Amino acid sequence: MRTIVAACVGAAVTFAYAAAVNAQPPQSPPGQAKKQVPHQTPDHGDSDAARDLTPEEQAMVDRLFGKNENGVTLTQLANGGVRADLDDSFMEAMTVTAGADGALQFAHVTGLAKAADAVKAGAPKQEATTAKKPAPKPEEKE
């Protein structure tokens, strides 16, 4: 009988401890809740730019990020769908070439043909060699 009572008491203590460990922390009263600070930039209605863009800069931004309706050909399909064919201006490429001083030069071009031309123009010229060098003879170990 003693062992049964001891086992029941031990089980009750174990369950009480497990329940206390997994319990939620106490809730603070509604008036005393910790105030959360917003992490956002207030909108003052001004432009986010530090300065206005020059007309040349605005033209470049419009060219790079503006809409290009002329480069899209829409075709109505028999099943009611629409197919959009994009011209080469939608193909963008980053080119990296080595400059005369050995520094890397990065460029962004639209069109794969322009990218190939940019890489060829920036590639170092290799001289054509007609004479072949003989392969070095391996040294014999003694």
Backbone bond lengths (Angstrom), bond angles and torsions (degrees), N, CA, C in turn:
res aa  C-N    CA-C-N  psi(-1)  N-CA   C-N-CA  omega(-1)  CA-C   N-CA-C  phi
1 M - - - 1.439 - - 1.531 110.81 -
2 R 1.319 115.85 -40.74 1.458 119.70 -179.93 1.526 110.83 -61.17
3 T 1.304 117.19 -40.08 1.461 120.18 -178.18 1.525 111.15 -66.99
4 I 1.321 117.10 -35.48 1.461 120.23 178.97 1.526 109.68 -67.43
5 V 1.352 117.34 -44.26 1.461 120.97 179.20 1.530 109.97 -64.84
6 A 1.319 117.53 -41.89 1.468 120.94 179.29 1.533 110.45 -63.83
7 A 1.329 117.22 -40.33 1.456 121.03 179.10 1.524 110.75 -66.26
8 C 1.326 117.74 -41.15 1.469 121.50 178.93 1.526 110.95 -65.42
9 V 1.318 116.91 -43.01 1.464 120.96 178.90 1.536 109.82 -64.79
10 G 1.314 117.01 -42.66 1.463 121.23 178.54 1.524 111.57 -62.59
11 A 1.335 115.66 -41.83 1.463 119.50 178.44 1.525 110.69 -65.81
12 A 1.334 117.66 -40.99 1.457 121.27 -179.99 1.528 110.39 -63.97
13 V 1.318 117.38 -42.53 1.465 120.95 179.08 1.540 109.88 -64.81
14 T 1.320 116.95 -40.76 1.465 120.90 -180.00 1.523 110.56 -64.14
15 F 1.342 117.13 -46.92 1.455 120.28 179.11 1.527 111.96 -64.54
16 A 1.323 117.62 -37.46 1.464 120.81 179.22 1.531 110.13 -65.71
17 Y 1.330 116.66 -41.43 1.461 120.40 178.58 1.536 110.39 -65.18
18 A 1.350 117.43 -44.38 1.466 121.27 179.66 1.522 110.84 -62.94
19 A 1.309 117.83 -39.14 1.464 120.85 179.09 1.527 110.97 -67.60
20 A 1.313 118.01 -37.42 1.467 121.55 -179.79 1.531 110.99 -70.10
21 V 1.319 116.80 -35.93 1.456 120.27 -179.27 1.528 110.47 -67.57
22 N 1.331 118.29 -39.71 1.457 122.47 -176.73 1.520 113.65 -89.21
23 A 1.315 118.37 3.97 1.464 121.12 -178.66 1.530 110.23 -72.32
24 Q 1.316 116.75 154.59 1.461 121.75 178.12 1.522 109.59 -73.88
25 P 1.321 116.72 151.70 1.455 118.63 175.69 1.529 109.60 -67.30
26 P 1.304 117.69 156.03 1.465 119.96 -178.62 1.530 110.89 -63.72
27 Q 1.320 115.17 140.76 1.456 121.17 179.40 1.526 109.04 -83.44
28 S 1.340 115.49 139.30 1.457 118.30 177.62 1.531 108.52 -82.11
29 P 1.312 117.55 151.59 1.464 120.43 179.26 1.530 110.68 -60.22
30 P 1.349 118.55 154.08 1.455 121.10 -175.59 1.524 113.86 -56.04
31 G 1.299 119.84 -36.96 1.464 121.57 -177.93 1.511 113.26 -77.33
32 Q 1.325 118.05 -14.69 1.457 120.75 -174.86 1.530 112.45 -111.96
33 A 1.304 117.99 16.36 1.465 120.62 -179.54 1.520 110.00 -68.27
34 K 1.324 116.19 147.58 1.452 121.21 179.80 1.529 108.50 -68.36
35 K 1.310 116.31 129.29 1.453 121.08 -178.51 1.526 109.33 -76.75
36 Q 1.348 116.07 131.90 1.456 120.66 177.85 1.522 109.42 -89.00
37 V 1.333 115.35 137.18 1.458 121.52 -179.40 1.523 107.89 -93.37
38 P 1.336 119.29 128.42 1.466 119.62 178.60 1.526 110.60 -70.22
39 H 1.316 115.23 140.43 1.464 120.79 179.39 1.525 108.29 -112.11
40 Q 1.293 116.32 69.52 1.449 121.13 179.06 1.520 109.10 -146.61
41 T 1.295 115.06 160.37 1.451 120.71 179.13 1.523 108.58 -88.96
42 P 1.326 117.96 125.10 1.468 118.57 179.67 1.525 110.52 -67.98
43 D 1.316 115.80 142.23 1.459 121.30 179.22 1.523 108.49 -87.88
44 H 1.319 116.03 116.06 1.458 121.31 179.66 1.532 111.73 -97.65
45 G 1.354 116.45 -0.20 1.452 119.76 -179.47 1.516 113.33 83.76
46 D 1.326 117.76 0.33 1.457 121.13 179.35 1.522 109.61 -92.57
47 S 1.294 116.11 167.15 1.462 121.27 174.32 1.523 108.58 -70.66
48 D 1.333 116.02 146.70 1.459 119.98 178.27 1.524 111.85 -77.37
49 A 1.325 117.07 -17.12 1.456 120.16 -178.34 1.524 110.11 -72.28
50 A 1.322 114.72 145.76 1.458 119.86 178.92 1.522 111.02 -70.32
51 R 1.323 116.40 -25.47 1.466 121.64 179.62 1.523 107.78 -150.42
52 D 1.316 116.52 164.48 1.456 120.93 176.47 1.524 109.49 -77.92
53 L 1.334 116.20 148.35 1.454 120.64 179.79 1.525 110.28 -76.51
54 T 1.326 114.73 146.49 1.459 119.82 173.95 1.528 108.07 -73.58
55 P 1.325 118.79 162.08 1.471 119.90 178.78 1.529 112.84 -58.56
56 E 1.351 117.69 -35.72 1.466 120.21 178.15 1.522 110.80 -66.24
57 E 1.352 116.33 -42.91 1.459 119.90 178.48 1.525 111.27 -65.97
58 Q 1.330 117.42 -39.55 1.462 120.82 178.84 1.529 110.84 -65.06
59 A 1.332 117.02 -38.85 1.471 120.65 177.57 1.524 110.57 -63.96
60 M 1.346 116.65 -40.06 1.460 119.62 178.67 1.530 110.71 -66.54
61 V 1.329 117.94 -41.45 1.467 121.47 178.01 1.522 110.62 -62.79
62 D 1.339 117.00 -42.73 1.466 120.30 178.12 1.528 111.43 -64.77
63 R 1.333 116.58 -37.17 1.466 119.86 179.88 1.522 110.76 -68.47
64 L 1.347 116.78 -41.30 1.463 120.47 -176.86 1.528 112.62 -77.90
65 F 1.328 117.30 -39.92 1.456 120.36 -171.74 1.523 114.11 -118.03
66 G 1.310 118.09 -1.07 1.456 120.79 -178.49 1.526 111.82 -78.45
67 K 1.322 114.74 176.82 1.460 120.77 179.00 1.522 109.66 -80.59
68 N 1.316 115.31 143.39 1.457 121.00 179.84 1.532 107.62 -126.87
69 E 1.329 116.75 78.97 1.460 120.00 -178.96 1.529 111.83 -69.42
70 N 1.328 118.02 -25.02 1.463 120.91 -178.54 1.522 112.02 -70.05
71 G 1.321 118.34 -21.81 1.458 121.57 -177.28 1.511 113.83 -88.25
72 V 1.327 118.75 3.59 1.466 122.05 -177.46 1.521 108.82 -117.54
73 T 1.331 115.74 130.14 1.459 121.50 174.44 1.521 107.44 -112.84
74 L 1.335 116.98 116.71 1.465 121.57 -179.69 1.520 109.29 -94.49
75 T 1.337 115.47 134.08 1.456 121.76 179.14 1.521 108.49 -124.45
76 Q 1.331 117.09 124.66 1.467 121.81 177.58 1.525 107.55 -80.88
77 L 1.326 117.45 124.47 1.456 122.69 179.97 1.522 110.20 -89.98
78 A 1.330 116.31 162.20 1.464 121.64 -177.58 1.531 111.87 -65.92
79 N 1.331 117.36 -29.18 1.465 120.10 -178.76 1.528 112.61 -84.72
80 G 1.311 118.35 6.60 1.460 121.67 178.09 1.519 113.87 96.89
81 G 1.317 117.21 -9.88 1.459 120.59 179.48 1.512 111.32 -78.46
82 V 1.318 115.20 169.59 1.462 121.23 178.97 1.519 107.54 -125.89
83 R 1.333 115.89 131.09 1.457 120.64 177.18 1.517 108.03 -107.27
84 A 1.314 115.86 133.40 1.462 121.42 178.69 1.527 108.20 -110.00
85 D 1.323 116.26 119.96 1.463 122.12 176.09 1.520 107.76 -101.38
86 L 1.332 116.35 123.49 1.461 122.13 -177.91 1.513 109.97 -98.34
87 D 1.321 116.40 141.31 1.455 119.10 177.84 1.530 109.98 -84.34
88 D 1.310 115.50 -174.96 1.466 121.73 -173.94 1.530 112.99 -67.46
89 S 1.338 118.25 -16.60 1.462 119.76 -177.96 1.532 111.92 -69.57
90 F 1.332 117.88 -14.86 1.459 120.66 178.60 1.527 111.98 -87.43
91 M 1.320 117.20 -8.62 1.465 121.29 177.11 1.522 107.90 -86.80
92 E 1.302 117.04 118.42 1.457 121.11 -179.74 1.519 109.67 -111.95
93 A 1.305 116.41 146.03 1.457 120.76 -179.51 1.524 109.45 -143.17
94 M 1.321 114.82 143.37 1.459 121.75 171.28 1.517 106.68 -101.77
95 T 1.311 117.35 129.45 1.463 120.90 178.44 1.521 109.06 -114.36
96 V 1.315 114.78 144.65 1.460 121.53 177.31 1.519 107.11 -130.77
97 T 1.310 115.82 122.88 1.462 120.74 178.31 1.521 108.41 -130.21
98 A 1.324 114.79 158.46 1.462 120.53 177.38 1.517 108.25 -91.60
99 G 1.314 115.94 128.12 1.463 121.02 179.08 1.509 111.21 -77.80
100 A 1.320 116.06 178.27 1.465 121.76 -179.46 1.524 111.47 -62.48
101 D 1.339 116.12 -31.72 1.461 119.92 179.76 1.531 112.17 -87.91
102 G 1.332 117.34 1.37 1.464 121.06 178.81 1.515 114.01 92.44
103 A 1.332 117.20 -6.66 1.467 120.38 179.70 1.530 109.50 -77.12
104 L 1.315 115.83 148.12 1.455 120.38 178.46 1.520 110.04 -77.26
105 Q 1.336 115.69 137.63 1.457 121.60 178.20 1.522 107.85 -118.85
106 F 1.316 116.23 123.00 1.456 122.63 -178.18 1.519 109.21 -101.55
107 A 1.335 116.38 143.33 1.457 121.12 177.71 1.521 108.63 -145.11
108 H 1.321 115.65 154.53 1.463 122.87 177.44 1.515 107.28 -122.17
109 V 1.331 116.35 122.89 1.457 120.57 -179.46 1.523 108.94 -130.90
110 T 1.326 115.36 155.11 1.453 120.51 173.76 1.515 107.60 -106.46
111 G 1.323 115.95 132.13 1.457 121.37 -178.02 1.513 110.64 100.72
112 L 1.321 115.84 129.12 1.456 119.35 -177.27 1.527 112.07 -71.67
113 A 1.328 117.38 -30.28 1.465 119.47 177.51 1.528 110.13 -65.33
114 K 1.325 116.84 -40.86 1.472 120.56 177.80 1.528 110.12 -65.66
115 A 1.331 117.14 -36.26 1.462 120.34 178.79 1.520 110.75 -65.36
116 A 1.336 117.14 -43.53 1.465 120.62 178.76 1.529 110.29 -63.23
117 D 1.324 116.84 -41.06 1.469 120.47 178.37 1.524 110.82 -64.42
118 A 1.327 117.42 -40.09 1.468 121.01 -179.45 1.526 110.80 -65.59
119 V 1.329 116.66 -39.48 1.466 119.73 179.39 1.528 109.85 -69.38
120 K 1.340 117.02 -42.46 1.472 119.68 179.54 1.524 111.06 -64.62
121 A 1.322 117.31 -38.71 1.463 120.36 -179.91 1.522 111.67 -68.18
122 G 1.333 116.87 -32.51 1.457 119.91 -177.97 1.505 114.01 -92.27
123 A 1.341 118.09 -7.23 1.465 120.86 -178.72 1.520 110.04 -73.77
124 P 1.326 117.25 141.63 1.462 118.85 178.18 1.534 109.98 -68.88
125 K 1.321 115.21 142.67 1.469 121.01 -179.47 1.523 109.16 -74.27
126 Q 1.326 115.61 129.96 1.458 120.30 177.18 1.533 108.68 -104.47
127 E 1.306 115.25 131.63 1.460 119.53 -179.41 1.528 108.84 -78.85
128 A 1.304 114.33 137.38 1.463 118.96 178.16 1.519 108.65 -76.27
129 T 1.306 116.26 126.87 1.458 120.66 178.84 1.522 108.05 -111.18
130 T 1.319 115.96 131.06 1.454 120.21 179.49 1.512 111.12 -99.76
131 A 1.318 117.38 -28.71 1.463 120.15 -179.94 1.519 109.37 -84.94
132 K 1.300 114.93 131.66 1.460 119.95 179.69 1.513 108.69 -94.43
133 K 1.304 115.52 139.61 1.454 120.05 176.64 1.522 108.62 -83.17
134 P 1.308 117.34 138.20 1.467 118.18 177.59 1.526 109.87 -70.58
135 A 1.302 115.14 146.09 1.454 120.36 179.16 1.522 109.21 -68.41
136 P 1.340 117.85 140.74 1.464 119.32 178.95 1.537 110.48 -66.77
137 K 1.317 114.35 142.93 1.464 118.22 179.52 1.520 109.52 -80.57
138 P 1.328 117.41 136.35 1.461 119.03 179.50 1.521 110.58 -68.43
139 E 1.303 115.66 144.08 1.451 120.54 179.48 1.527 108.96 -80.31
140 E 1.326 114.19 142.89 1.466 118.64 178.62 1.519 108.29 -88.46
141 K 1.324 114.80 137.24 1.456 119.57 177.73 1.520 108.77 -93.27
142 E 1.298 115.76 138.81 1.464 119.31 -179.23 1.490 111.14 -98.10
